[in-house]
Each structure stands twice: as structure tokens, then as C-alpha cells.
Amino acid sequence: MANLMDEFEALLNESFEMDTPDEGTVVKGKVIAIEAGQAIIDVGYKMEGRVDL
């Protein structure tokens, strides 16, 4: 069981170290929805991007 927890901890720590784009950085993405005057864009990170229309 401890080995499984060690693996989980390593994966969790690795996910926190992933690079995220800085504000103002241009990234490619795919529009996946339009709601409340915003385009919701999948940019390949943990959360989607949002752009005002």
C-alpha cells in the first residue's frame, strides 16, 4: 500500500511542476463551447481558457 501512495505522491508532485502559460502568452487551442459571451477553449492544460467575444 505504501508503494501505491508513493507513486500517487510522485504523480501529484509532477502535475504541480507542469509548465503553465504566463499571462499574455499566445497558445493554440480548440474552441469547445460558447457561453455567457465567452469562448471556452481547450488549450491542453488542466483548465480551459476563456476569451470574451
Buried (B, 14 or more C-beta within 10 A) or exposed (E): EEEEEEEEEEEEEEEEEEEEEEEEEEEEBEEEEEEEEEBBBEBEEEEBBEEEE
